Amino acid sequence: MRRLRSSTVVLGGMGVLAATITACGSEPDRRCVDPLTREELPSYRCESGGGSDDGGTTRGAYYYGGSVRDKRVSGGSFDKTAVDSGGFGCSGTGGG
């Protein structure tokens, strides 16, 4: 019975460690968005060669983090470094 408990503790600890490492290395959500209206666009509008201003097609920019409601984004940033991808045990960009 004691071995089972020890192995359970070790396996549980390894799971927490794996989740921490994965969370710290994860990227924030990235969406293609119209910079003026903040409306979510298809991803090809942000990729090179997708859409142009002179053709009447809106060219998007990547928006990081936040959430989407009624096809509009909020709570994130166009600056990837301004968005905290977070995760348990991760340190932020500020020093302290």
DSSP file (Angstrom, degrees, kcal/mol; ACC not computed):
  #  RESIDUE AA STRUCTURE BP1 BP2  ACC     N-H-->O    O-->H-N    N-H-->O    O-->H-N    TCO  KAPPA ALPHA  PHI   PSI    X-CA   Y-CA   Z-CA
    1    1 A M     >        0   0    0      0, 0.0     4,-1.7     0, 0.0     5,-0.1   0.000 360.0 360.0 360.0 -36.8    0.0    0.0    0.0
    2    2 A R  H  >  +     0   0    0      1,-0.2     4,-2.2     2,-0.2     5,-0.2   0.884 360.0  52.9 -67.1 -38.4    2.8    2.4    0.8
    3    3 A R  H  > S+     0   0    0      1,-0.2     4,-2.8     2,-0.2     5,-0.3   0.894 106.2  54.1 -63.1 -40.6    4.5    1.9   -2.6
    4    4 A L  H  > S+     0   0    0      1,-0.2     4,-2.0     2,-0.2    -1,-0.2   0.909 109.4  47.4 -61.2 -42.2    1.2    2.7   -4.4
    5    5 A R  H  X S+     0   0    0     -4,-1.7     4,-2.3     2,-0.2    -1,-0.2   0.913 111.9  49.9 -66.9 -41.7    1.0    6.0   -2.5
    6    6 A S  H  X S+     0   0    0     -4,-2.2     4,-2.4     1,-0.2    -2,-0.2   0.923 112.7  46.3 -63.1 -44.7    4.6    6.9   -3.2
    7    7 A S  H  X S+     0   0    0     -4,-2.8     4,-2.7     1,-0.2    -1,-0.2   0.864 111.0  53.3 -67.6 -33.7    4.3    6.2   -6.9
    8    8 A T  H  X S+     0   0    0     -4,-2.0     4,-2.5    -5,-0.3    -1,-0.2   0.908 109.9  47.7 -65.3 -41.6    1.0    8.2   -7.0
    9    9 A V  H  X S+     0   0    0     -4,-2.3     4,-2.4     2,-0.2    -2,-0.2   0.915 113.2  48.0 -64.8 -43.3    2.7   11.2   -5.4
   10   10 A V  H  X S+     0   0    0     -4,-2.4     4,-2.2     2,-0.2    -2,-0.2   0.932 113.8  46.4 -64.3 -45.9    5.6   11.0   -7.8
   11   11 A L  H  X S+     0   0    0     -4,-2.7     4,-1.9     1,-0.2    -2,-0.2   0.896 112.8  50.0 -64.3 -40.0    3.3   10.7  -10.8
   12   12 A G  H  X S+     0   0    0     -4,-2.5     4,-1.9    -5,-0.2    -1,-0.2   0.904 110.6  50.0 -63.7 -41.4    1.1   13.5   -9.6
   13   13 A G  H  X S+     0   0    0     -4,-2.4     4,-2.3     1,-0.2    -2,-0.2   0.882 108.9  51.8 -64.3 -39.3    4.2   15.7   -9.0
   14   14 A M  H  X S+     0   0    0     -4,-2.2     4,-2.6     1,-0.2    -1,-0.2   0.876 107.8  53.1 -65.1 -37.2    5.4   15.0  -12.5
   15   15 A G  H  X S+     0   0    0     -4,-1.9     4,-2.3     2,-0.2    -2,-0.2   0.910 109.6  47.4 -63.8 -42.8    2.1   16.0  -13.9
   16   16 A V  H  X S+     0   0    0     -4,-1.9     4,-2.2     2,-0.2    -2,-0.2   0.909 112.6  49.8 -64.9 -42.4    2.2   19.3  -12.2
   17   17 A L  H  X S+     0   0    0     -4,-2.3     4,-2.4     1,-0.2    -2,-0.2   0.923 111.2  48.7 -62.2 -44.5    5.7   19.9  -13.4
   18   18 A A  H  X S+     0   0    0     -4,-2.6     4,-2.4     1,-0.2    -2,-0.2   0.903 111.1  50.0 -63.1 -41.4    4.8   19.1  -16.9
   19   19 A A  H  X S+     0   0    0     -4,-2.3     4,-2.4     2,-0.2    -1,-0.2   0.883 110.6  50.7 -64.5 -38.4    1.8   21.4  -16.8
   20   20 A T  H  X S+     0   0    0     -4,-2.2     4,-2.1     2,-0.2    -2,-0.2   0.929 111.6  46.3 -65.0 -46.6    3.9   24.2  -15.5
   21   21 A I  H  X S+     0   0    0     -4,-2.4     4,-1.5     1,-0.2    -2,-0.2   0.919 114.2  48.3 -63.5 -43.8    6.5   23.9  -18.2
   22   22 A T  H  X S+     0   0    0     -4,-2.4     4,-0.6     1,-0.2    -1,-0.2   0.908 111.4  50.0 -63.4 -43.1    3.9   23.7  -20.9
   23   23 A A  H >< S+     0   0    0     -4,-2.4     3,-0.7     1,-0.2    -1,-0.2   0.876 109.5  51.0 -66.0 -37.9    2.0   26.7  -19.6
   24   24 A C  H 3< S+     0   0    0     -4,-2.1    -1,-0.2     1,-0.2    -2,-0.2   0.822 112.6  45.9 -70.2 -30.4    5.1   28.9  -19.4
   25   25 A G  H 3< S+     0   0    0     -4,-1.5    -1,-0.2    -5,-0.2    -2,-0.2   0.477  89.4 111.7 -91.1  -1.9    6.2   28.1  -22.9
   26   26 A S    <<  -     0   0    0     -3,-0.7    59,-0.1    -4,-0.6    -3,-0.0  -0.391  63.1-128.8 -77.9 150.9    2.8   28.6  -24.5
   27   27 A E        -     0   0    0     -2,-0.1     3,-0.1     1,-0.1    -1,-0.1  -0.645  27.2-105.7 -91.8 150.7    2.0   31.5  -26.8
   28   28 A P        -     0   0    0      0, 0.0    -1,-0.1     0, 0.0    57,-0.1  -0.367  51.5 -81.4 -68.8 158.3   -1.0   33.8  -26.3
   29   29 A D        -     0   0    0     37,-0.1    36,-2.8    35,-0.1     2,-0.4  -0.309  47.6-154.0 -58.1 142.4   -3.9   33.3  -28.7
   30   30 A R  E     +A   64   0A   0     34,-0.2     2,-0.3    -3,-0.1    34,-0.2  -0.989  16.2 175.2-127.4 128.4   -3.4   35.1  -32.0
   31   31 A R  E     -A   63   0A   0     32,-2.6    32,-3.1    -2,-0.4     2,-0.5  -0.945  33.5-118.6-129.9 150.4   -6.2   36.3  -34.3
   32   32 A C  E     +A   62   0A   0      9,-0.5     9,-3.2    -2,-0.3     2,-0.3  -0.799  44.8 175.8 -87.8 127.3   -6.3   38.2  -37.5
   33   33 A V  E     -AB  61  40A   0     28,-2.6    28,-2.7    -2,-0.5     7,-0.2  -0.967  39.7-112.3-137.9 145.2   -8.2   41.5  -36.9
   34   34 A D     >  -     0   0    0      5,-2.6     4,-2.5    -2,-0.3     5,-0.3  -0.695  30.4-144.2 -71.8 120.3   -9.1   44.6  -38.7
   35   35 A P  T  4 S+     0   0    0      0, 0.0    -1,-0.1     0, 0.0    25,-0.1   0.768  93.5  43.8 -62.7 -25.6   -7.0   47.3  -36.9
   36   36 A L  T  4 S+     0   0    0      1,-0.1    -2,-0.0     3,-0.1    -3,-0.0   0.916 128.2  22.5 -85.9 -46.1   -9.7   50.0  -37.3
   37   37 A T  T  4 S-     0   0    0      2,-0.1     3,-0.1    35,-0.0    -1,-0.1   0.607  91.7-133.3 -97.1 -13.5  -12.9   48.1  -36.4
   38   38 A R     <  +     0   0    0     -4,-2.5    35,-2.4     1,-0.2     2,-0.4   0.752  51.8 153.8  61.1  27.4  -11.3   45.3  -34.4
   39   39 A E  B     -C   72   0A   0     -5,-0.3    -5,-2.6    33,-0.2    33,-0.2  -0.700  50.6-110.4 -85.1 136.1  -13.4   42.8  -36.3
   40   40 A E  B     -B   33   0A   0     31,-2.7    -7,-0.3    -2,-0.4    -1,-0.1  -0.459  39.6-167.8 -68.4 135.6  -12.0   39.3  -36.6
   41   41 A L        -     0   0    0     -9,-3.2    -9,-0.5    -2,-0.2     5,-0.1  -0.767  32.0 -82.4-119.4 163.3  -10.9   38.4  -40.1
   42   42 A P    >   -     0   0    0      0, 0.0     3,-1.9     0, 0.0     4,-0.3  -0.383  45.1-115.6 -62.1 147.4   -9.9   35.2  -41.9
   43   43 A S  G >> S+     0   0    0      1,-0.3     3,-1.7     2,-0.2     4,-1.1   0.777 110.3  68.5 -60.8 -28.4   -6.2   34.3  -41.2
   44   44 A Y  G 34 S+     0   0    0      1,-0.3    -1,-0.3     2,-0.2     6,-0.1   0.724  87.7  67.9 -66.1 -17.6   -5.2   34.7  -44.8
   45   45 A R  G <4 S+     0   0    0     -3,-1.9    15,-1.2     1,-0.2    -1,-0.3   0.708 105.4  41.6 -71.8 -19.2   -5.8   38.5  -44.5
   46   46 A C  T <4 S+     0   0    0     -3,-1.7    -1,-0.2    -4,-0.3    -2,-0.2   0.666  97.6  90.1 -98.9 -21.0   -2.9   38.7  -42.1
   47   47 A E  S >< S-     0   0    0     -4,-1.1     3,-2.1     1,-0.1    13,-0.1  -0.377  96.3 -80.2 -75.9 156.3   -0.5   36.4  -44.0
   48   48 A S  T 3  S+     0   0    0      1,-0.3    -1,-0.1    -2,-0.1     3,-0.1  -0.294 116.7  17.2 -59.9 134.3    1.8   37.9  -46.6
   49   49 A G  T 3  S+     0   0    0      1,-0.2     2,-0.8     2,-0.2    -1,-0.3   0.380  92.0 125.5  87.0  -3.5    0.1   38.5  -49.9
   50   50 A G  S <  S-     0   0    0     -3,-2.1    10,-0.3    -6,-0.1    -1,-0.2  -0.790  71.9 -21.3 -96.0 108.4   -3.4   38.3  -48.5
   51   51 A G        -     0   0    0     -2,-0.8     2,-0.3     8,-0.1    -2,-0.2   0.354  61.2-143.2  79.3 147.8   -5.6   41.3  -49.3
   52   52 A S      > -     0   0    0      1,-0.1     5,-1.3     5,-0.1     3,-0.5  -0.988  19.5-124.9-145.7 153.7   -4.5   44.8  -50.2
   53   53 A D  T > 5S+     0   0    0     -2,-0.3     3,-1.1     1,-0.2    -1,-0.1   0.862 108.7  54.2 -67.5 -35.8   -5.8   48.3  -49.5
   54   54 A D  T 3 5S+     0   0    0      1,-0.2    -1,-0.2     2,-0.1    -3,-0.0   0.707 102.4  58.0 -75.4 -18.0   -6.2   49.3  -53.1
   55   55 A G  T 3 5S-     0   0    0     -3,-0.5    -1,-0.2     2,-0.2    -2,-0.2   0.379 115.9-109.5 -90.6   4.4   -8.4   46.3  -54.0
   56   56 A G  T < 5S+     0   0    0     -3,-1.1     2,-0.5     1,-0.3    -3,-0.2   0.515  80.7 126.1  81.5   3.9  -11.0   47.1  -51.4
   57   57 A T      < -     0   0    0     -5,-1.3     2,-0.3   -12,-0.0    -1,-0.3  -0.840  63.4-121.8 -98.5 129.8  -10.0   44.2  -49.2
   58   58 A T        -     0   0    0     -2,-0.5     2,-0.5    -3,-0.1    -5,-0.1  -0.523  19.2-141.9 -72.1 129.3   -9.1   45.0  -45.6
   59   59 A R        -     0   0    0     -2,-0.3   -13,-0.2    -8,-0.1    -8,-0.1  -0.810  22.6-146.7 -91.8 128.9   -5.6   43.9  -44.6
   60   60 A G        -     0   0    0    -15,-1.2     2,-0.3    -2,-0.5   -26,-0.2  -0.352   7.6-146.4 -92.8 172.2   -5.6   42.6  -41.1
   61   61 A A  E     -A   33   0A   0    -28,-2.7   -28,-2.6    -2,-0.1     2,-0.3  -0.954  32.5 -97.5-132.1 152.2   -3.1   42.7  -38.3
   62   62 A Y  E     -A   32   0A   0     -2,-0.3     2,-0.4   -30,-0.2   -30,-0.2  -0.539  34.1-162.5 -75.4 135.5   -2.4   40.0  -35.6
   63   63 A Y  E     -A   31   0A   0    -32,-3.1   -32,-2.6    -2,-0.3     2,-0.4  -0.974   9.5-147.4-119.1 129.7   -4.1   40.6  -32.3
   64   64 A Y  E     -AD  30  77A   0     13,-3.4    13,-2.1    -2,-0.4   -34,-0.2  -0.822  51.3 -20.1-108.9 136.7   -2.8   38.7  -29.3
   65   65 A G  E    S+ D   0  76A   0    -36,-2.8    11,-0.3    -2,-0.4     9,-0.1  -0.260  84.0  96.0  72.3-158.5   -4.8   37.4  -26.3
   66   66 A G  E    S-     0   0A   0      9,-0.6     2,-0.3     7,-0.1     9,-0.2  -0.207  70.0 -86.1  72.5-163.4   -8.2   38.8  -25.4
   67   67 A S  E     - D   0  74A   0      7,-2.6     7,-1.9     2,-0.0     2,-0.5  -0.919  24.4-122.1-142.6 165.9  -11.5   37.4  -26.3
   68   68 A V  E     + D   0  73A   0     -2,-0.3     2,-0.4     5,-0.2     5,-0.2  -0.944  27.7 169.4-116.2 131.9  -14.0   37.5  -29.2
   69   69 A R  E >  S- D   0  72A   0      3,-2.7     3,-1.5    -2,-0.5    -2,-0.0  -0.971  75.0  -7.5-142.0 126.0  -17.6   38.6  -28.8
   70   70 A D  T 3  S-     0   0    0     -2,-0.4     3,-0.1     1,-0.3    -1,-0.1   0.886 128.9 -58.7  54.1  42.2  -20.0   39.3  -31.7
   71   71 A K  T 3  S+     0   0    0      1,-0.2   -31,-2.7   -32,-0.1     2,-0.4   0.599 117.4 109.7  65.0  15.8  -16.9   38.9  -34.1
   72   72 A R  E <   -CD  39  69A   0     -3,-1.5    -3,-2.7   -33,-0.2     2,-0.2  -0.958  60.6-136.7-121.6 141.5  -15.1   41.8  -32.3
   73   73 A V  E     + D   0  68A   0    -35,-2.4     2,-0.3    -2,-0.4    -5,-0.2  -0.616  26.8 163.6 -95.8 153.8  -12.0   41.3  -30.1
   74   74 A S  E     + D   0  67A   0     -7,-1.9    -7,-2.6    -2,-0.2     3,-0.1  -0.979  49.4  43.2-159.2 159.2  -11.3   43.0  -26.8
   75   75 A G  E    S+     0   0A   0     -2,-0.3    -9,-0.6     1,-0.3     2,-0.1   0.555  96.4  78.4  82.4   8.7   -9.0   42.6  -23.9
   76   76 A G  E     - D   0  65A   0    -11,-0.3     2,-0.3    -9,-0.1    -1,-0.3  -0.334  68.8-119.6-124.6-152.6   -5.8   41.9  -25.8
   77   77 A S  E     - D   0  64A   0    -13,-2.1   -13,-3.4    -2,-0.1     6,-0.1  -0.993  17.5-131.5-155.2 153.8   -3.2   43.8  -27.8
   78   78 A F  S    S+     0   0    0     -2,-0.3     2,-0.7   -15,-0.2   -16,-0.1   0.602  96.6  81.0 -78.2 -13.0   -1.6   44.2  -31.2
   79   79 A D  S >  S-     0   0    0      1,-0.2     3,-1.3   -15,-0.1     4,-0.4  -0.858  70.1-158.8 -97.1 111.5    1.7   44.0  -29.4
   80   80 A K  G >  S+     0   0    0     -2,-0.7     3,-1.3     1,-0.3    -1,-0.2   0.853  90.6  56.7 -59.2 -37.3    2.6   40.4  -28.6
   81   81 A T  G 3  S+     0   0    0      1,-0.3    -1,-0.3    -3,-0.1    12,-0.1   0.692  98.5  62.1 -71.3 -16.8    5.0   41.4  -25.8
   82   82 A A  G <  S+     0   0    0     -3,-1.3     2,-0.5     2,-0.1    -1,-0.3   0.595  89.9  82.4 -82.4 -10.8    2.2   43.3  -24.0
   83   83 A V  S <  S-     0   0    0     -3,-1.3     2,-0.7    -4,-0.4   -18,-0.1  -0.846  74.1-142.0-102.0 125.4    0.2   40.2  -23.5
   84   84 A D        -     0   0    0     -2,-0.5     3,-0.1     1,-0.2    -3,-0.1  -0.752   6.2-163.3 -84.5 115.9    1.0   37.9  -20.6
   85   85 A S        -     0   0    0     -2,-0.7    -1,-0.2     1,-0.2   -59,-0.1   0.683  34.2-173.2 -74.4 -14.9    0.6   34.3  -21.8
   86   86 A G        +     0   0    0      1,-0.1   -60,-0.2   -62,-0.1    -1,-0.2  -0.084  19.3 163.7  66.1-155.2    0.5   33.4  -18.1
   87   87 A G    >   -     0   0    0      3,-0.1     3,-1.4    -3,-0.1     2,-0.2  -0.198  51.5 -59.7 113.3 152.1    0.5   30.0  -16.5
   88   88 A F  T 3  S+     0   0    0      1,-0.3   -64,-0.2   -69,-0.1   -65,-0.1  -0.463 120.7   8.4 -67.2 128.2    1.3   28.7  -13.1
   89   89 A G  T 3  S+     0   0    0      1,-0.3     2,-0.3    -2,-0.2    -1,-0.3   0.559  92.7 136.3  82.3   8.0    4.8   29.5  -11.9
   90   90 A C    <   -     0   0    0     -3,-1.4     2,-0.4   -67,-0.0    -1,-0.3  -0.656  49.1-133.1 -90.2 144.3    5.7   31.8  -14.8
   91   91 A S        -     0   0    0     -2,-0.3    -5,-0.1    -3,-0.1     4,-0.1  -0.755  20.8-128.7 -94.5 145.7    7.5   35.0  -14.1
   92   92 A G        -     0   0    0     -2,-0.4    -1,-0.1     2,-0.2    -8,-0.0  -0.093  28.8 -98.0 -80.2-176.1    6.2   38.2  -15.8
   93   93 A T  S    S+     0   0    0    -12,-0.1     2,-0.2     2,-0.1    -1,-0.1   0.701  97.5  89.0 -78.7 -19.5    8.2   40.7  -17.8
   94   94 A G  S    S-     0   0    0      1,-0.0     2,-0.3     2,-0.0    -2,-0.2  -0.529  74.5-132.1 -80.7 145.8    8.6   43.0  -14.9
   95   95 A G              0   0    0     -2,-0.2    -2,-0.1     1,-0.1    -1,-0.0  -0.726 360.0 360.0 -95.7 146.2   11.6   42.6  -12.5
   96   96 A G              0   0    0     -2,-0.3    -1,-0.1     0, 0.0    -2,-0.0   0.450 360.0 360.0-160.2 360.0   11.1   42.6   -8.8
